[in-house]
């Protein structure tokens, strides 16, 4: 029990300042500007219900979203400690759980309220897995545990689609550790198949197959062949962030477009070498535990390798689940190694230093998330992504630093001329400068690129107030209201226009 309290105390110590952070990045759209939590983009009813409950009980207050997210993260770390105890000594399990708790690469998953689903599905999925492992890892799995555990996996799936990896992971566990107990494996397989069929039936019938950002993000704009070329660098990125989580950044949209030594062959050779080494180790040592966590890592990475394109090339929060596999592999090597007492003391001291360094880095990273200006200002670089440049411009615009904002909006439009938000924001800068011709031009580009409601509002307003062609203005207003018939701002602008022009 004391070890669990160590996890709780350290978690609160590192992340408690984050409870007072505001909504940043996509949080504003999700929680601040929405009358209710949107549920029509993805089929994630379980996490939507949690969002809905927090929103309707406490309102759009960041504190409560951060509070529950932190509780989920600390709970996940405790479950990892309990799960690891089934395979490793208590001290090893505690150290690994603490590394997971304070790892800087996971700060995004804990501080970004819109990423609560990442922590949530992992938490629920581990509980489901734990029911199959049992208290000592050897007792028979009861029918009750099979039904309850698989149901929990379904709830995790209803939080995020990535949770489907838990169904495969439990199957791998049963094959590796409970192969002789065929009844459990068969029962689990049948019940899982039934629940998954029900899930996909509801998902398909609801038409929830929309991929947010299709055609917008760079990784979505390239072919499958090009996305496959990115796999070595993607794996390299996640391994690098696990071992050296110092250079952290959000909104990463880099794409490897050509096969070259640095971005393709070098990481590929390195990863093949690691993969072969791991297989040799598994075969030679017959280490089932290492094999299980090796599969955990591989299965956890699979949904994020861009075989199905996602809205970013890589994201630190996507390491949340696969990291458990890497930690489990580390624990299994230490567990079976014949380490002498002196070396054991050195390893323990090294682990304490790692936890301390990671804790300090995570604490400072949590502070980066206090508001948009601090986060984007910390992560921005000359070669940063189009949306990070745009977001930085938005934050500067809000505090009246218009000239600086204009620079970032221009960079964003150069990086993503096909987007709509950046052109709208650049138009807002020129409108502020009273350059209505340029503002109209850029609002029109935004409207042409996509059906962005704000661009329609801005262009309609500027045509009514400063336009000279009333017929063109009237046609645009009619078109806008056909697309957004319930938009109150457009209705108000149209009323003003009709009242300000002479009747025919």
C-alpha positions in Angstrom: 0.0 0.0 0.0 2.9 2.3 0.7 4.2 1.9 -2.8 0.8 2.9 -4.2 0.9 6.1 -2.1 4.3 6.9 -3.5 2.8 6.8 -7.0 -0.1 9.0 -5.9 2.1 11.5 -4.2 4.6 11.8 -7.0 1.8 12.1 -9.6 0.2 15.0 -7.7 3.6 16.6 -7.1 4.5 16.6 -10.8 1.1 17.4 -12.4 -0.8 19.4 -9.8 0.2 22.8 -11.2 -1.4 21.6 -14.5 -4.8 21.6 -12.9 -4.8 25.4 -13.2 -3.8 25.4 -16.9 -6.3 26.7 -19.4 -7.8 25.1 -22.5 -5.3 25.0 -25.3 -5.0 23.8 -28.9 -8.1 21.8 -29.9 -9.6 22.1 -26.3 -11.1 25.5 -27.2 -13.2 24.0 -29.9 -14.1 20.9 -27.9 -15.0 22.4 -24.6 -15.0 26.2 -24.6 -16.9 27.2 -27.7 -19.2 24.2 -28.0 -22.7 24.2 -26.4 -22.2 20.5 -25.9 -19.6 17.9 -26.5 -19.6 16.9 -30.2 -20.1 13.2 -30.9 -20.6 13.1 -34.6 -17.0 13.1 -35.8 -16.0 9.8 -34.3 -17.9 6.9 -32.8 -16.6 7.2 -29.2 -19.7 7.2 -27.0 -17.9 6.2 -23.8 -15.4 9.1 -23.8 -18.1 11.5 -25.1 -20.3 10.5 -22.1 -17.4 11.4 -19.8 -16.8 14.7 -21.5 -20.6 15.4 -21.4 -20.8 14.6 -17.7 -17.9 16.8 -16.8 -19.1 19.6 -19.0 -22.7 19.6 -17.7 -21.8 19.2 -14.0 -18.9 21.6 -13.8 -19.3 23.7 -17.0 -16.5 24.5 -19.4 -13.9 24.9 -16.6 -10.5 23.5 -17.5 -9.7 22.6 -13.9 -12.2 19.7 -13.7 -11.2 18.3 -17.1 -7.5 18.4 -16.0 -8.4 16.9 -12.6 -10.2 13.8 -14.0 -7.4 13.3 -16.6 -4.8 13.4 -13.9 -6.8 10.9 -11.7 -7.0 8.6 -14.7 -3.2 8.9 -15.3 -2.3 8.2 -11.7 -4.8 5.3 -11.7 -3.2 3.9 -14.9 0.3 4.1 -13.3 -1.1 2.2 -10.2 -2.6 -0.5 -12.5 0.7 -0.8 -14.3 2.5 -1.4 -11.0 -0.1 -4.1 -10.1 0.2 -5.7 -13.5 4.0 -5.7 -13.5 3.9 -7.3 -10.0 2.4 -10.4 -11.7 5.7 -10.7 -13.7 8.5 -8.9 -11.8 9.7 -8.1 -8.3 7.9 -5.3 -6.4 10.9 -2.9 -6.5 11.3 -3.4 -10.3 7.5 -3.0 -10.8 7.4 0.2 -8.7 10.4 1.8 -10.6 8.9 1.0 -14.0 5.5 2.4 -12.9 7.1 5.6 -11.6 9.0 6.0 -14.9 5.7 5.7 -16.8 4.1 8.2 -14.3 6.6 10.9 -14.8 7.8 10.3 -18.3 8.0 13.7 -20.1 6.7 12.2 -23.4 3.4 11.5 -21.7 2.8 15.0 -20.5 0.8 15.7 -23.7 -1.6 12.9 -22.9 -2.1 14.2 -19.3 -2.2 18.0 -20.0 -4.1 18.1 -23.2 -7.8 17.7 -22.2 -8.8 16.5 -25.7 -6.4 13.6 -25.2 -8.3 12.2 -22.2 -9.4 9.3 -24.5 -5.8 8.1 -24.7 -5.5 7.8 -20.9 -9.1 6.6 -20.5 -8.9 3.6 -23.0 -5.6 2.5 -21.5 -6.9 2.6 -18.0 -10.0 0.6 -18.8 -8.2 -1.8 -21.1 -5.6 -2.7 -18.5 -8.4 -3.4 -16.0 -9.9 -5.8 -18.6 -6.5 -7.4 -19.2 -5.8 -7.8 -15.5 -8.9 -9.9 -15.1 -7.4 -12.4 -17.5 -4.0 -12.3 -15.8 -5.4 -13.0 -12.3 -3.9 -12.2 -9.0 -1.0 -14.6 -9.3 -1.0 -15.1 -13.1 -1.6 -18.8 -12.7 -5.1 -19.3 -11.3 -7.8 -20.4 -13.8 -9.7 -17.6 -15.5 -13.4 -17.9 -14.5 -16.2 -17.4 -17.0 -17.3 -14.3 -15.0 -13.8 -12.8 -15.6 -13.9 -13.6 -19.3 -17.2 -11.9 -19.7 -16.4 -8.9 -17.5 -12.9 -8.5 -18.9 -14.0 -8.6 -22.6 -16.8 -6.1 -21.8 -14.3 -3.7 -20.3 -12.3 -4.1 -23.5 -15.4 -3.1 -25.5 -15.8 0.0 -23.2 -12.2 0.9 -23.9 -13.0 0.6 -27.6 -15.9 2.9 -27.2 -13.4 5.5 -25.8 -11.1 5.3 -28.8 -10.7 3.0 -31.8 -7.1 2.3 -30.9 -8.3 0.2 -28.0 -8.9 -2.6 -30.5 -5.3 -3.5 -29.8 -6.4 -4.8 -26.4 -8.5 -7.5 -27.9 -5.4 -8.7 -29.8 -3.2 -8.3 -26.8 -5.4 -10.4 -24.5 -5.4 -13.1 -27.2 -1.6 -13.0 -27.3 -1.5 -13.3 -23.5 -3.7 -16.3 -23.5 -1.7 -18.0 -26.3 1.6 -17.4 -24.6 0.7 -18.0 -20.9 -2.5 -20.1 -20.9 -2.1 -22.2 -24.1 -3.1 -25.3 -22.2 -6.4 -23.8 -21.1 -8.1 -24.1 -24.4 -11.6 -23.4 -23.0 -10.6 -19.9 -21.9 -9.1 -19.1 -25.3 -12.1 -20.4 -27.2 -14.6 -18.7 -24.9 -12.7 -15.4 -25.1 -12.4 -15.6 -28.9 -16.2 -16.3 -29.3 -17.3 -13.6 -26.9 -14.8 -11.0 -28.4 -16.0 -11.8 -31.9 -19.6 -11.2 -30.9 -18.9 -7.9 -29.2 -16.7 -6.7 -32.1 -19.4 -7.6 -34.6 -22.0 -5.6 -32.6 -19.5 -2.7 -32.3 -18.9 -2.5 -36.0 -22.6 -3.0 -36.8 -23.4 0.1 -34.8 -20.4 2.0 -36.1 -21.2 1.3 -39.8 -24.9 1.8 -39.4 -24.3 5.2 -37.8 -22.0 6.2 -40.7 -19.2 7.0 -38.3 -16.4 6.5 -40.8 -15.4 10.1 -41.2 -11.7 10.8 -40.9 -11.3 14.3 -39.5 -8.9 16.5 -41.6 -9.0 14.3 -44.7 -7.1 16.2 -47.4 -5.8 18.8 -44.9 -2.8 17.3 -43.1 0.3 16.5 -45.1 0.5 12.8 -44.2 -3.1 12.5 -45.5 -2.2 14.1 -48.8 0.4 11.5 -49.8 -0.1 8.0 -51.2 0.0 4.8 -49.2 3.4 4.0 -50.7 4.8 7.3 -49.4 3.2 6.7 -45.9 4.9 3.3 -45.8 8.2 5.1 -46.4 7.7 7.0 -43.2 7.4 3.9 -41.0 11.1 3.7 -40.1 11.3 7.3 -39.1 8.0 7.1 -37.1 9.3 4.1 -35.1 12.6 5.9 -34.7 10.7 8.9 -33.3 8.9 7.0 -30.7 12.0 5.0 -29.6 13.9 8.3 -29.4 11.2 10.0 -27.3 11.2 7.0 -24.9 15.0 7.1 -24.3 15.5 10.9 -24.7 12.3 12.8 -24.1 13.8 16.3 -24.1 12.9 17.9 -27.4 9.1 17.8 -27.1 6.7 19.5 -29.5 3.0 19.3 -30.6 1.5 19.3 -34.1 4.2 17.4 -36.0 3.4 17.1 -39.7 6.7 16.2 -41.2 6.7 13.7 -44.1 9.5 11.6 -45.6 8.9 11.9 -49.3 12.1 10.2 -50.8 14.1 7.2 -49.8 17.4 8.4 -48.5 20.0 7.1 -46.1 19.3 9.4 -43.1 15.5 9.3 -43.1 14.9 5.8 -44.4 17.8 3.3 -44.6 19.6 4.3 -41.3 16.5 4.0 -39.1 15.4 0.9 -41.0 18.7 -0.9 -40.5 18.7 0.1 -36.8 15.2 -1.2 -36.2 15.7 -4.4 -38.1 18.8 -5.0 -36.0 16.8 -4.4 -32.8 13.9 -6.6 -34.0 16.2 -9.6 -34.9 18.1 -9.1 -31.6 14.8 -9.3 -29.7 13.7 -12.4 -31.5 17.0 -14.1 -30.8 16.7 -13.2 -27.2 13.2 -14.6 -27.0 14.2 -17.8 -28.6 17.5 -18.3 -26.7 16.2 -17.3 -23.3 12.6 -18.6 -23.9 11.5 -15.5 -22.1 7.7 -15.5 -22.4 7.3 -12.3 -20.4 9.7 -10.4 -22.8 7.9 -11.8 -25.8 4.5 -10.6 -24.4 5.7 -7.1 -23.8 7.6 -7.0 -27.1 4.2 -7.8 -28.8 2.6 -5.2 -26.6 5.0 -2.6 -28.0 4.6 -3.7 -31.6 0.8 -4.0 -31.4 0.6 -0.6 -29.7 2.6 1.1 -32.4 0.6 -0.5 -35.3 -2.3 1.9 -35.4 0.1 4.9 -35.5 2.3 3.8 -38.4 0.2 5.7 -40.9 -1.0 2.6 -42.8 -4.3 4.3 -42.2 -3.6 8.0 -42.4 -4.0 10.0 -39.2 -4.3 13.7 -38.5 -0.6 14.0 -37.6 2.5 12.1 -38.6 3.5 11.5 -34.9 2.2 12.6 -31.6 3.7 12.2 -28.1 0.4 11.1 -26.7 0.3 8.1 -29.0 3.3 6.7 -27.1 1.1 6.3 -24.0 0.0 2.7 -24.6 3.1 1.4 -26.4 5.4 2.7 -23.7 4.1 0.1 -21.3 5.4 -2.6 -23.6 8.9 -1.0 -23.7 8.9 -0.8 -19.9 7.8 -4.4 -19.6 10.6 -5.5 -21.9 13.0 -3.6 -19.7 11.7 -5.2 -16.6 11.8 -8.7 -18.0 15.5 -8.3 -18.9 16.3 -7.1 -15.4 14.2 -9.8 -13.8 16.0 -12.8 -15.3 19.5 -11.2 -15.3 21.9 -12.6 -12.7 22.8 -9.2 -11.3 25.2 -9.0 -8.4 24.4 -7.0 -5.4 26.8 -4.1 -6.3 25.5 -3.8 -9.8 22.0 -3.9 -8.4 22.7 -0.9 -6.3 24.1 1.0 -9.2 21.1 0.2 -11.3 18.8 1.3 -8.5 20.6 4.5 -8.1 20.5 5.1 -11.9 16.8 4.5 -11.9 16.2 7.0 -9.1 18.3 9.6 -11.1 16.2 8.9 -14.2 13.0 9.3 -12.3 14.3 12.6 -10.8 15.4 14.0 -14.2 12.2 13.0 -15.9 10.1 14.5 -13.0 11.8 17.8 -13.4 11.4 17.8 -17.2 7.7 16.8 -16.9 7.1 19.5 -14.3 8.5 22.2 -16.7 6.6 20.8 -19.6 3.3 20.9 -17.7 3.9 24.6 -17.2 4.3 25.0 -21.0 0.7 23.9 -21.3 -0.6 26.7 -19.0 -1.9 28.6 -22.1 -1.7 28.7 -25.8 0.9 31.5 -26.0 3.3 29.7 -23.8 2.8 26.3 -25.4 3.0 27.4 -29.0 5.8 29.9 -28.2 7.8 27.0 -26.7 7.3 24.6 -29.6 7.4 27.0 -32.5 10.3 26.8 -34.9 11.0 28.1 -38.4 10.3 24.7 -39.9 7.2 24.1 -37.6 3.9 22.8 -39.0 1.3 25.0 -40.7 -1.2 24.7 -37.9 1.4 25.5 -35.2 2.3 28.6 -37.1 -1.3 29.5 -37.4 -2.1 28.9 -33.7 0.9 31.0 -32.7 -0.6 33.8 -34.9 -4.0 33.4 -33.2 -2.5 33.8 -29.7 -0.5 36.9 -30.7 -3.6 38.4 -32.4 -5.6 37.9 -29.2 -3.1 40.0 -27.2 -2.9 42.7 -29.8 0.5 41.8 -31.3 -0.9 42.1 -34.9 2.4 42.6 -36.8 3.9 39.4 -35.2 0.7 37.5 -35.8 0.7 38.5 -39.5 4.1 37.0 -39.9 3.0 33.6 -38.6 -0.2 33.6 -40.6 1.8 34.3 -43.8 4.1 31.4 -43.0 1.1 29.1 -42.4 -0.5 30.1 -45.8 2.9 29.3 -47.5 3.1 25.9 -45.8 -0.6 25.0 -46.4 -2.1 27.2 -49.2 -4.9 24.7 -49.5 -6.2 25.3 -45.9 -9.0 27.7 -45.0 -8.4 28.8 -41.4 -5.0 30.4 -42.0 -6.3 32.5 -45.0 -9.3 33.6 -42.9 -6.9 34.7 -40.1 -4.7 36.5 -42.5 -7.7 38.3 -43.8 -8.6 39.4 -40.3 -5.2 41.0 -40.0 -5.7 43.0 -43.2 -9.2 44.0 -42.1 -7.7 45.2 -38.8 -5.3 47.3 -41.0 -8.4 48.6 -42.9 -7.0 47.1 -46.1 -10.5 45.8 -47.1 -9.4 44.8 -50.6 -6.8 42.4 -49.3 -9.1 41.2 -46.5 -11.8 40.4 -49.0 -9.3 38.5 -51.2 -8.1 36.3 -48.3 -11.6 35.7 -46.9 -12.6 34.6 -50.4 -9.6 32.2 -50.5 -10.7 30.7 -47.2 -14.3 30.3 -48.5 -13.0 28.7 -51.7 -10.7 26.2 -49.8 -13.3 25.0 -47.4 -16.7 25.6 -45.8 -15.4 27.5 -42.8 -18.2 29.3 -41.1 -16.1 32.1 -39.8 -14.8 33.0 -43.2 -18.3 33.2 -44.5 -19.3 35.5 -41.6 -16.2 37.7 -42.2 -16.6 37.9 -45.9 -20.3 38.6 -45.6 -19.7 41.4 -43.1 -17.0 43.1 -45.1 -19.1 42.9 -48.3 -22.1 44.5 -46.6 -20.0 47.2 -44.9 -17.4 48.0 -47.5 -18.5 46.3 -50.7 -19.7 48.3 -53.7 -21.5 45.5 -55.6 -24.9 45.0 -53.9 -25.9 42.2 -56.3 -22.7 40.3 -55.6 -23.2 40.8 -51.8 -26.8 39.6 -52.0 -25.8 36.5 -53.9 -23.1 35.6 -51.4 -25.5 36.1 -48.5 -28.0 33.8 -50.1 -25.3 31.2 -50.8 -24.0 31.4 -47.2 -27.4 31.0 -45.6 -28.0 27.9 -47.8 -24.9 26.4 -46.3 -25.3 27.7 -42.8 -29.1 28.3 -42.4 -29.0 28.6 -38.6 -25.9 30.7 -38.3 -27.0 33.6 -36.1 -24.2 36.0 -37.2 -25.0 35.5 -40.9 -28.7 36.0 -40.2 -28.0 39.2 -38.4 -25.7 40.4 -41.2 -28.4 39.6 -43.8 -31.0 41.5 -41.8 -28.7 44.5 -41.7 -28.1 44.3 -45.4 -31.8 44.0 -46.3 -32.5 47.0 -44.1 -29.7 49.1 -45.5 -30.5 48.7 -49.3 -33.3 50.2 -51.2 -36.1 48.0 -52.2 -36.3 46.9 -55.9 
